[in-house]
Amino acid sequence: EMIREGEDRYMLWKKRTQSLSYLFKEETDKIFADFDGYLRPTAGFFLWLDVGSGEKTALKLWQSCGVRVLPGRYLSKDFDGESPGDRYIRVAMVAEPEETNNGLIKIREFLRQK
């Protein structure tokens, strides 16, 4: 009985994450369609955006919009004295769909003004 319940929960989780992943990809395509630094995520729930300076942009997004993202530098290893993540922010699309979409829209509006 416990195994069956675990399998049912796993299948529900899998179905939910697959549908959310598809939804987020579709929404990010719409929101960032005109943004040069946008590459559609191929898998998962993370969106990487080339913003020129990940640390500065992450700080300004938090201060002006209340949106938290992670500078790409924090997730990359230096190579020949440079971090390949310096130009990027990583957006974790893990909140509920409405909250995630609102955050993505705030990010895009902020980047338009930049």
N, C-alpha and C positions, 0 to 999 in steps of 0.2 A: 504493500500500500504506500509506504513512504517513497519507494523508488518511483512509483507511478506519479505521485504528487510532484516529486522533483523533476521528472521528465516533462510534466505538464507546465510547470513553472518555467523550465528552460525553453520550451517551445513558445510560450507566450513572450518571454524576454526576446528570443530570437526574432519572432515576428515583429515585435515592437521596434527593435533596433533596426531591422531592415527597412521598415516603412519610414522611420524617422530619418535614416540615412538618405533614402531616396527623396524625401520631402525637403531636407536641408539642402541637398545638391540642387534641386529644382529652384528653390528659393534663392540660394546664393547666385545661381546663374542669372536670375532676374535682377537681383539687387546690384550685382557687380558687373553686369553686362558691358558697361562702358568704361570700366576701370582697367588700365593697362597692366597693373600689377596683379591681376586676378588669374589664377589657374584653377580650374575646377578640381575639387578633391576627388581622387579616384577611389578612395575607400576611407572608412573611419569617420570620425566626427571632428576633425581638425582642419581648419582653413588657414593656409599660409598666404599672407599678402606681402608683396614687395612694396614697402612704403618709404624706402630710402634710408631711414634711421629708425630701427625697431625700438630702441630704448626711449628715444625722444617721443616718438609717436605713442607708445604705450602709456607713458606718463601723462601726455596731453589728453589722451582719450579718457583716462581716469579722472583727471582734474576737470575737464570741460564737459564730459558726457556721462560720467559715472559708469563707464564700461571698462571692465578689466580684461586685458589681453596680456600675453606673455611675449617679451622681446625674444626674437629668434636667437639672439646671442646666448641666452640662458640655456638653450637646448642644443647648442652645437659646440664642437671642439675646435679650438684654434688650429689652423693649418698654415704653416709658413708665416706665423705671426699674425694672421688675420682670421677672423671668425666668418665663416660662410653665412651665418645667420644674422649678421649685423643689419642687413637691409630689410629684414622681415619681422612681422608680428605673427604670432600663432593665436588663432581664435578657436577656443574650445566650444563646439556647438553641442553642449550637453544639458542645457536647461530645457524646460518645456518649450514646445514649438513657438508659441506666441512670444515668450520672453526672448528666445533666441532670435526670432525675426526682428523684434524691436531693437535688439542690440546690434544686429547686422545693419539695419537701416541707419542707426545712429553712427556706426562706424563709417558707412559709405557717405553720409552727409558731412561728417567731419573731414573725410579725405577729399571731398569735392572742394572744400574751403581752403584746403592746404595749398 
